[in-house]
Amino acid sequence: MNKILLGIGLIFISSTAFSQTLIHRDPEIAKMVSEVSSDSLESYVRKLASFNTRHTLNTDPENGMPAAQNYVLSKFNSFAQQSGGRMTAEIENFVIPADDRRIKEDAPAANVIATLKGTDPNDPRVFIISGHMDSRNKDVMDKEGIAPGANDDGSGTAAVIELARVMASREFPATILFVAFTGEEEGLKGATYLADKAAEQEWNIGAVLNNDIIGNSSSSGTLIKDNLKMRVFSETIPANETEEMARIRRYTGAENDSKSRQLARYVKEIGERYVDQFEVKLIYRADRFLRGGDQTAFARNGFTAIRISEMNENFYHQHENVRVENGIQYGDLPEFMDFEYLRKVAAVNVASLATLASAPSQPEEVQISVRGLSNSSTLLWEKPAIGKAKGYYVLMRETSSPMWEKKFFTTETTMTLPYSKDNYFFAVQAVGDDGAESLPVFPTPSNR
């Protein structure tokens, strides 16, 4: 009898545990994820690496940066034919001002951009996926030497091209920009140009997913080989933080809850939901030591932006001239990339981007009541300004936890939970009719 009861109990526990770990995937987003192709990604990378160099200042129309830009534009235009007129592409020219550093005199440059127009005329939001097209040698001023740039950042550019292919025929209420920047190696010039333009014209940028060095799964030095993890870098304290923002951050203990940090958590949750046997690691830094990425230009302008990168870098194949030295092959060549790994990273991008662009905007005026002492927590908010929310998730985690641990669904715009606001962090996200979730909003304190 005891064995029978024990068996029933184990079945119940197992069933309960299983029900708590069910993963609900949107069939259309899952289909997009399945369409990301390692073969396509490899073909883009090899073509990009076949140009003599993609140095920003190289002007060779046959085998330099202009040729690479025309190649990316041609891919965008070919995909646009499947969009019913909603996707357009262009090479956007601009001038990089001399900076007495890496740009000795004013120089022409260009970003290549494909725009997938949103289907909702009342939705002004723009979501950006980006990589940088330019490559470099050890000497950043060498604009003539062979610089294949397969992984840095042919990989990120290839991911942008592949997402344009997969998403061109789909409809999203918000607009998506697929951007191949130039001038990254010279100081984030292309990204700075676009981010400054977006700020000046008051674009409603919902998120920027910047992909830089995402196609290698084996490290130099440590000799680690692992294609099961990727990194997401996000700023802790916003680059544009005002004194008022700092005061609220200190009061609420929100050092780990910047908008970019919320986006990083979102990419981890959505990416791991749709991409099997793959882990998204949150790195609590804006970027790596001694280096930077194009997301920084957007962060400086107050936009929510993150950097996506491979887990284990191989420095024999970054910023090195192509050569063999002491039996070691140096140079950023395609043969040192892992295209199945690149597929997984690109798949995380498409799942995250598609969910973001499908969801309503974030709830407005999200607040947590601090009117009196209590061991419960009351949150209140306004409905999203853009799109329709069928309901909301109130998210909760212990203050020591990096990820949200519980989700409470409601169709109201307020919720009281029997958990102390002193012991937990909370946030609220809107949920659309198709189940797509907005980015979470960390609440500000309210005395009402």
C-alpha positions as CSV (number, residue, x, y, z in Angstrom):
1,M,0.0,0.0,0.0
2,N,2.8,2.4,0.9
3,K,4.5,1.6,-2.4
4,I,1.3,2.4,-4.3
5,L,0.9,5.7,-2.4
6,L,4.5,6.6,-3.0
7,G,4.1,5.8,-6.7
8,I,1.0,8.0,-6.9
9,G,2.8,10.7,-5.1
10,L,5.8,10.6,-7.5
11,I,3.5,10.7,-10.5
12,F,1.7,13.8,-9.0
13,I,5.0,15.5,-8.2
14,S,6.4,14.7,-11.7
15,S,3.2,15.9,-13.3
16,T,3.2,19.1,-11.3
17,A,6.9,19.8,-12.0
18,F,6.2,19.2,-15.7
19,S,3.3,21.5,-15.8
20,Q,5.4,24.3,-14.3
21,T,8.0,24.0,-17.0
22,L,5.7,24.0,-20.1
23,I,7.0,26.3,-22.8
24,H,4.4,28.0,-24.9
25,R,5.7,29.0,-28.4
26,D,3.9,31.1,-31.0
27,P,3.7,28.8,-34.0
28,E,4.5,31.6,-36.5
29,I,7.6,32.7,-34.5
30,A,8.7,29.1,-34.1
31,K,8.4,28.7,-37.9
32,M,10.6,31.8,-38.4
33,V,13.2,30.3,-36.0
34,S,13.2,27.1,-38.0
35,E,13.8,28.9,-41.3
36,V,17.1,30.5,-40.2
37,S,19.7,28.6,-42.2
38,S,23.3,27.9,-41.4
39,D,23.9,27.4,-45.1
40,S,22.5,30.8,-46.0
41,L,24.6,32.4,-43.2
42,E,27.7,30.8,-44.4
43,S,27.1,31.9,-48.0
44,Y,26.7,35.6,-46.8
45,V,29.9,35.4,-44.7
46,R,32.0,33.9,-47.4
47,K,30.9,36.5,-49.9
48,L,31.6,39.3,-47.5
49,A,35.0,37.8,-46.7
50,S,35.8,37.5,-50.4
51,F,36.2,41.2,-50.8
52,N,39.8,42.3,-50.4
53,T,38.9,44.5,-47.5
54,R,35.8,46.2,-46.0
55,H,37.8,49.0,-44.4
56,T,35.6,52.0,-44.0
57,L,38.0,54.3,-45.8
58,N,38.6,51.9,-48.8
59,T,36.8,53.2,-51.9
60,D,37.6,50.4,-54.3
61,P,34.3,49.9,-56.2
62,E,35.2,46.4,-57.3
63,N,36.8,44.8,-54.3
64,G,36.4,47.1,-51.3
65,M,33.8,48.7,-49.1
66,P,31.5,50.0,-51.9
67,A,31.4,46.5,-53.4
68,A,30.4,45.0,-50.1
69,Q,27.7,47.6,-49.6
70,N,26.2,46.9,-53.0
71,Y,26.2,43.2,-52.2
72,V,24.3,43.7,-49.0
73,L,21.9,46.1,-50.7
74,S,21.3,43.5,-53.5
75,K,20.4,40.9,-50.9
76,F,17.9,43.3,-49.2
77,N,16.3,44.2,-52.5
78,S,15.9,40.5,-53.4
79,F,14.1,39.8,-50.2
80,A,12.0,42.9,-50.5
81,Q,10.2,41.3,-53.5
82,Q,8.5,39.0,-51.0
83,S,7.2,41.8,-48.8
84,G,4.3,43.1,-50.9
85,G,6.0,46.5,-51.1
86,R,6.5,46.8,-47.3
87,M,10.3,46.4,-47.4
88,T,12.5,48.9,-49.0
89,A,16.3,49.2,-49.0
90,E,18.9,51.9,-49.5
91,I,22.5,52.8,-49.0
92,E,22.4,55.9,-46.8
93,N,25.4,58.1,-47.4
94,F,26.9,60.4,-44.9
95,V,30.2,62.2,-44.1
96,I,32.4,61.2,-41.2
97,P,34.0,64.4,-39.8
98,A,37.7,64.4,-39.3
99,D,38.5,63.6,-35.6
100,D,42.4,63.9,-35.6
101,R,42.4,60.3,-34.5
102,R,41.4,57.6,-37.0
103,I,39.7,59.9,-39.4
104,K,42.4,62.3,-40.6
105,E,40.1,64.3,-43.0
106,D,36.4,64.3,-43.7
107,A,35.5,61.0,-45.3
108,P,32.5,59.6,-47.2
109,A,30.7,56.6,-45.6
110,A,27.4,54.8,-45.8
111,N,25.1,52.5,-43.8
112,V,23.0,49.9,-45.7
113,I,19.4,49.8,-44.4
114,A,16.4,47.7,-45.1
115,T,13.1,49.0,-43.7
116,L,10.2,46.6,-43.1
117,K,7.3,48.9,-42.7
118,G,4.9,48.1,-39.9
119,T,1.3,47.3,-40.8
120,D,-0.4,49.5,-38.1
121,P,-0.5,53.1,-39.2
122,N,-0.9,54.1,-35.5
123,D,2.2,52.3,-34.4
124,P,5.3,54.6,-34.7
125,R,7.7,52.2,-33.0
126,V,10.9,51.2,-34.6
127,F,13.0,48.1,-33.7
128,I,16.5,47.8,-35.0
129,I,18.7,44.8,-35.6
130,S,22.3,45.6,-36.5
131,G,25.8,44.5,-37.3
132,H,28.8,46.4,-38.7
133,M,30.0,45.7,-42.1
134,D,33.5,47.2,-41.9
135,S,36.6,45.1,-41.2
136,R,40.2,45.9,-40.2
137,N,43.7,44.6,-39.8
138,K,46.0,44.9,-36.8
139,D,46.8,48.5,-37.9
140,V,43.4,50.1,-37.9
141,M,44.6,52.7,-40.4
142,D,45.5,50.0,-43.0
143,K,42.8,50.5,-45.6
144,E,44.4,48.5,-48.4
145,G,45.6,45.2,-46.8
146,I,43.6,42.0,-46.9
147,A,41.0,42.1,-44.1
148,P,38.3,39.4,-44.6
149,G,36.4,40.2,-41.4
150,A,34.5,36.9,-41.5
151,N,33.5,36.9,-37.8
152,D,34.2,40.6,-36.9
153,D,31.7,41.5,-38.1
154,G,30.7,39.5,-41.1
155,S,28.9,37.2,-38.7
156,G,26.7,40.1,-37.4
157,T,26.1,41.4,-40.9
158,A,25.1,37.9,-42.1
159,A,22.6,37.6,-39.2
160,V,21.1,40.9,-40.2
161,I,20.8,39.8,-43.8
162,E,19.3,36.4,-42.8
163,L,16.7,38.0,-40.6
164,A,15.7,40.3,-43.4
165,R,15.2,37.2,-45.6
166,V,13.1,35.3,-43.0
167,M,11.0,38.3,-41.9
168,A,10.4,40.1,-45.2
169,S,7.2,38.2,-46.0
170,R,5.8,38.5,-42.5
171,E,3.7,41.3,-41.1
172,F,4.3,43.2,-37.9
173,P,2.5,46.2,-36.5
174,A,5.8,48.0,-35.7
175,T,8.5,48.8,-38.2
176,I,11.8,46.9,-38.2
177,L,15.1,48.3,-39.5
178,F,17.8,45.8,-40.6
179,V,21.1,47.8,-40.5
180,A,24.6,47.1,-41.7
181,F,26.7,49.9,-40.2
182,T,30.1,51.1,-41.4
183,G,32.8,53.0,-39.4
184,E,32.5,50.9,-36.3
185,E,36.2,50.2,-36.2
186,E,36.9,53.9,-36.6
187,G,34.8,54.8,-33.5
188,L,31.2,53.8,-34.0
189,K,30.7,56.3,-36.8
190,G,27.8,54.8,-38.7
191,A,25.9,54.0,-35.5
192,T,26.5,57.4,-34.2
193,Y,25.2,59.0,-37.3
194,L,22.0,56.9,-37.2
195,A,21.5,57.2,-33.5
196,D,22.0,61.0,-33.5
197,K,19.5,61.3,-36.5
198,A,17.0,59.1,-34.6
199,A,17.3,61.3,-31.5
200,E,17.0,64.6,-33.5
201,Q,14.0,63.3,-35.4
202,E,12.5,61.8,-32.2
203,W,12.1,58.3,-33.5
204,N,10.2,56.0,-31.2
205,I,12.9,53.3,-30.9
206,G,11.6,50.3,-28.9
207,A,14.9,48.4,-28.8
208,V,18.2,47.9,-30.6
209,L,19.7,44.4,-30.9
210,N,23.4,44.9,-32.0
211,N,25.2,41.8,-33.1
212,D,29.0,41.9,-33.1
213,I,31.3,38.8,-33.3
214,I,28.7,36.1,-33.1
215,G,30.0,33.2,-35.2
216,N,32.8,31.4,-33.4
217,S,32.5,28.8,-30.7
218,S,36.1,28.1,-29.7
219,S,38.5,30.3,-27.7
220,S,42.2,31.1,-28.0
221,G,44.3,30.5,-24.9
222,T,41.8,28.5,-22.9
223,L,41.0,26.2,-25.8
224,I,37.3,26.0,-24.8
225,K,34.9,24.7,-27.4
226,D,31.3,25.4,-26.6
227,N,28.4,26.1,-29.0
228,L,25.7,26.1,-26.3
229,K,26.0,29.6,-25.0
230,M,26.0,33.3,-26.1
231,R,26.4,36.5,-24.3
232,V,24.2,39.6,-24.0
233,F,25.9,42.8,-22.7
234,S,23.7,45.5,-21.1
235,E,24.5,48.7,-19.3
236,T,23.9,48.9,-15.6
237,I,23.5,52.7,-15.1
238,P,22.1,54.4,-18.2
239,A,24.6,56.4,-20.2
240,N,22.1,59.3,-20.3
241,E,21.1,59.1,-16.6
242,T,19.9,62.4,-15.1
243,E,20.2,63.3,-11.4
244,E,16.5,62.7,-11.0
245,M,16.9,59.2,-12.6
246,A,19.8,58.5,-10.3
247,R,17.8,59.6,-7.2
248,I,15.0,57.1,-8.1
249,R,17.5,54.4,-8.9
250,R,19.2,54.8,-5.5
251,Y,15.9,54.9,-3.6
252,T,14.5,51.8,-5.3
253,G,17.7,49.8,-5.5
254,A,17.3,49.5,-9.2
255,E,21.0,49.2,-10.2
256,N,20.2,46.0,-12.0
257,D,17.0,47.2,-13.7
258,S,18.0,49.6,-16.4
259,K,15.9,49.5,-19.6
260,S,18.8,47.8,-21.4
261,R,19.0,45.2,-18.6
262,Q,15.3,44.5,-19.0
263,L,15.9,44.0,-22.7
264,A,18.7,41.6,-21.9
265,R,16.5,39.5,-19.6
266,Y,13.8,39.6,-22.3
267,V,16.2,38.2,-25.0
268,K,17.3,35.5,-22.6
269,E,13.7,34.4,-21.8
270,I,12.4,34.6,-25.4
271,G,15.6,33.2,-26.9
272,E,15.7,30.1,-24.6
273,R,12.0,29.7,-25.2
274,Y,12.4,29.2,-28.9
275,V,16.0,27.9,-29.4
276,D,16.6,24.5,-28.0
277,Q,19.8,23.5,-26.2
278,F,21.1,27.1,-26.1
279,E,21.7,29.4,-23.1
280,V,21.8,33.1,-23.1
281,K,24.2,34.4,-20.6
282,L,23.6,37.9,-19.1
283,I,26.8,39.9,-18.8
284,Y,26.4,42.9,-16.5
285,R,28.7,45.2,-18.4
286,A,27.9,47.6,-21.3
287,D,30.7,45.9,-23.3
288,R,34.0,44.1,-23.0
289,F,37.3,45.6,-21.7
290,L,39.2,47.7,-24.2
291,R,36.5,47.4,-26.8
292,G,33.1,48.7,-27.7
293,G,30.1,48.3,-30.0
294,D,27.5,50.2,-32.0
295,Q,24.9,49.8,-29.3
296,T,26.8,52.4,-27.3
297,A,25.8,55.2,-29.7
298,F,22.2,54.4,-29.1
299,A,22.6,54.2,-25.3
300,R,24.2,57.6,-25.3
301,N,21.0,59.0,-26.9
302,G,18.8,57.3,-24.3
303,F,17.6,54.4,-26.4
304,T,17.3,50.8,-25.1
305,A,20.2,48.9,-26.7
306,I,22.2,45.7,-26.0
307,R,25.2,43.9,-27.5
308,I,24.9,40.3,-28.5
309,S,28.2,38.4,-28.8
310,E,29.7,34.9,-28.9
311,M,30.6,33.3,-25.6
312,N,34.2,32.4,-26.2
313,E,36.4,34.7,-28.4
314,N,39.4,33.6,-30.4
315,F,41.9,36.5,-30.5
316,Y,44.0,34.8,-33.2
317,H,41.2,35.7,-35.6
318,Q,40.3,39.2,-34.5
319,H,42.1,42.4,-35.6
320,E,45.0,40.3,-37.0
321,N,46.7,40.3,-40.4
322,V,46.2,37.1,-42.3
323,R,49.5,35.1,-41.9
324,V,51.0,32.0,-40.4
325,E,53.3,32.6,-37.5
326,N,54.9,29.9,-35.3
327,G,52.6,27.4,-36.8
328,I,49.5,29.4,-36.0
329,Q,47.1,30.7,-38.7
330,Y,46.1,34.3,-37.9
331,G,43.4,36.3,-39.5
332,D,39.6,36.5,-39.5
333,L,38.9,33.8,-42.0
334,P,35.6,31.9,-42.6
335,E,37.1,28.5,-41.9
336,F,37.5,29.3,-38.3
337,M,33.7,30.0,-37.8
338,D,31.0,27.7,-36.6
339,F,28.0,28.3,-38.8
340,E,25.6,26.1,-36.8
341,Y,26.5,28.2,-33.8
342,L,25.8,31.4,-35.8
343,R,22.5,29.9,-36.7
344,K,21.5,29.6,-33.1
345,V,22.5,33.2,-32.3
346,A,20.6,34.4,-35.3
347,A,17.6,32.4,-34.2
348,V,17.6,34.0,-30.8
349,N,17.5,37.4,-32.6
350,V,14.6,36.5,-34.8
351,A,12.5,35.1,-31.9
352,S,13.2,38.2,-29.8
353,L,12.7,40.7,-32.6
354,A,9.5,39.1,-33.9
355,T,8.0,39.0,-30.4
356,L,8.9,42.7,-29.7
357,A,7.5,43.9,-33.0
358,S,4.3,41.9,-32.5
359,A,3.6,43.0,-28.9
360,P,1.8,46.1,-27.7
361,S,3.9,48.9,-26.3
362,Q,4.9,48.9,-22.7
363,P,2.4,49.8,-19.9
364,E,2.4,53.4,-19.0
365,E,2.9,55.1,-15.6
366,V,3.9,51.9,-13.9
367,Q,4.1,52.5,-10.1
368,I,4.4,50.7,-6.8
369,S,2.6,52.0,-3.8
370,V,4.8,53.1,-0.9
371,R,2.0,54.9,0.9
372,G,2.3,52.9,4.1
373,L,4.1,50.0,5.8
374,S,2.8,46.6,4.6
375,N,3.9,43.1,3.8
376,S,2.0,43.2,0.6
377,S,2.8,45.1,-2.6
378,T,0.4,47.0,-4.8
379,L,1.2,47.9,-8.4
380,L,-0.8,50.1,-10.6
381,W,-0.3,51.2,-14.2
382,E,-2.0,52.6,-17.3
383,K,-2.7,50.7,-20.5
384,P,-0.1,50.8,-23.4
385,A,-0.2,53.9,-25.7
386,I,0.2,51.7,-28.7
387,G,-1.6,48.4,-29.5
388,K,-4.1,46.5,-27.6
389,A,-3.3,44.5,-24.4
390,K,-5.5,41.6,-23.6
391,G,-3.9,41.6,-20.1
392,Y,-0.7,42.1,-18.2
393,Y,2.0,40.1,-16.4
394,V,3.2,41.3,-13.1
395,L,6.7,39.9,-12.8
396,M,8.4,39.2,-9.5
397,R,11.9,38.1,-8.4
398,E,13.9,38.1,-5.2
399,T,16.3,41.0,-5.0
400,S,19.3,38.7,-5.4
401,S,17.9,36.9,-8.4
402,P,19.1,37.9,-11.9
403,M,15.9,36.7,-13.7
404,W,12.2,37.1,-13.1
405,E,10.9,34.1,-11.1
406,K,7.1,34.4,-11.1
407,K,4.5,35.8,-13.4
408,F,1.0,36.8,-12.3
409,F,-1.6,37.5,-15.1
410,T,-4.3,40.0,-14.8
411,T,-6.7,41.8,-17.1
412,E,-6.9,44.8,-14.6
413,T,-4.5,47.7,-14.4
414,T,-3.7,47.1,-10.7
415,M,-2.7,44.1,-8.7
416,T,-1.9,43.5,-5.0
417,L,0.4,40.6,-4.1
418,P,1.0,39.1,-0.7
419,Y,4.8,39.7,-1.0
420,S,6.7,42.4,0.6
421,K,8.1,45.2,-1.7
422,D,11.1,45.3,0.7
423,N,12.1,41.7,-0.2
424,Y,11.2,41.5,-4.0
425,F,11.5,43.4,-7.2
426,F,8.5,43.8,-9.5
427,A,7.8,44.9,-13.1
428,V,4.8,44.9,-15.4
429,Q,4.5,44.0,-19.1
430,A,1.6,44.1,-21.5
431,V,0.4,41.0,-23.3
432,G,-1.2,41.2,-26.8
433,D,-4.0,39.1,-28.2
434,D,-1.5,36.7,-29.7
435,G,0.4,36.3,-26.4
436,A,3.4,38.5,-27.4
437,E,4.8,40.3,-24.4
438,S,6.1,43.8,-24.3
439,L,9.3,44.7,-22.5
440,P,8.8,44.9,-18.7
441,V,8.7,48.2,-17.0
442,F,10.3,48.6,-13.5
443,P,7.9,50.6,-11.3
444,T,8.6,54.0,-9.7
445,P,7.4,54.7,-6.1
446,S,4.0,56.3,-5.6
447,N,2.5,57.7,-2.4
448,R,-1.1,57.6,-3.8
